Amino acid sequence: MDLTIIKHAVEADDGIKRLSMAFVKKHAAPDRTRLSAELCTDITKELDKLGLVTLPKRLPRSENEFIFVIKKESPLGHVVAVAGSLAALDEVGANPLPRIFENYPQAKAQLVS
């Protein structure tokens, strides 16, 4: 699995890139016919090793869907990390801002893995 082309694309676009899952699959596993949950998990781990995070955090299995790939060590990457931590706390009922996701219902779905 060689995702360095994705890393370079993200770097060229100032730390964020919108990509189709078809493009991601093409570079992650060109021999695979479809995206499985296991392959999506492997892709997420490989991107993490390259210093990248995705939105949504849980990759979609449809090749027609799009994701954002973000450089972890960027201002936006840090915001995603903080928001993800807040979403994780909300999942276990320990959110210090308990009503925050009522105002942003789509955000939590993107941040929870």
N, C-alpha and C positions, 0 to 999 in steps of 0.2 A: 504494500500500500504506500504509494508515493503521493503525498499531498502538498509537496513543496510549491507546485504551481499555484495552489490556492494561497499559500503563505505569501508568495511574491505578489499576487494580485491584490491582496489585502494591503500589503506595504505600499504598493504603487498608488492606491486610492486612499491614502492618509489614514489607514487603520480600520477601514470598514468596507465590506463588499457584499452585495446582494447576489446570491447565486441560486440557480435552480438545483434541485436534488438530482436531476438528470446529469448535470455537469459534474456534481460532486461524485456521483456513482461512477461516471465515466473515468474519473481519475483515481478513485479509490479502489474500484474492483471492476475493471472493464469486462472481465469474463463472466460476471454474474448477470443473471437475467432480471433479477428484481432486488429491491431493497428489503432486507429482513430486519427485524428488530435487533438481532445480534450484529449485523453489519453496521447498522446505524450507531450502535453502542461502540463498536470498534472505531468507526470514523470519528466519533466524539473524542475518544481517548487519544487517537493519533493527532487530532487537531490541538488537543490540550498539550501534548508534548511539544508541538510547534509554537506554543504560546498564543493560541487562538481559542476563542469561545464562540458559541453560536446562540442565536435567537431564532426560533425557540430552542430552549435548552435540550429538549427531547426532540431529536430529528424526526421529521415526518417520513413515512415510508412510501409516499407517493412521489414519483419523479416529476409530477406536475407542480409540486409545491416549491416555494422559494424560502430561503433562509438568509439571515444576515450572519456573516462571519466577521468577528471583531478581534482586533489585537488586544490581548489581555492588558498589556502594559501601556495603555493609552487612557486618556481621561474618560472616554466612553466605556472602555473595558472595565475601568474601576467602578463606574456607575452601575454597570450590569452586575458586577460582583456584589456590590452593596445591596442592590435591589433583589438579587437572588438570595442573599442571606436573609433579608427581610421576609421574602416569600417562604423560605424554609422555616423560619420562626413562626410565621402565620400558620403553616401546616400543622405544627405541633401545639398551637394555641398559646404561644409565648411572644407574640408580636407586640412590641412596645407602642405601635401605632395601629391598634386593632381595626380601625375602620378605613385604613388607607386603600385597601383593595376594593372596597365598595365603590369608591370614586373612579377606580381604574380597573374594571373587571377583566379586560383583555391582558393586562400586564402580568397577573399572577399565572395565567395559563402559559405564557411565554417563558416564565422564569423557573417554573417547577419542573424538575426532571423526572 
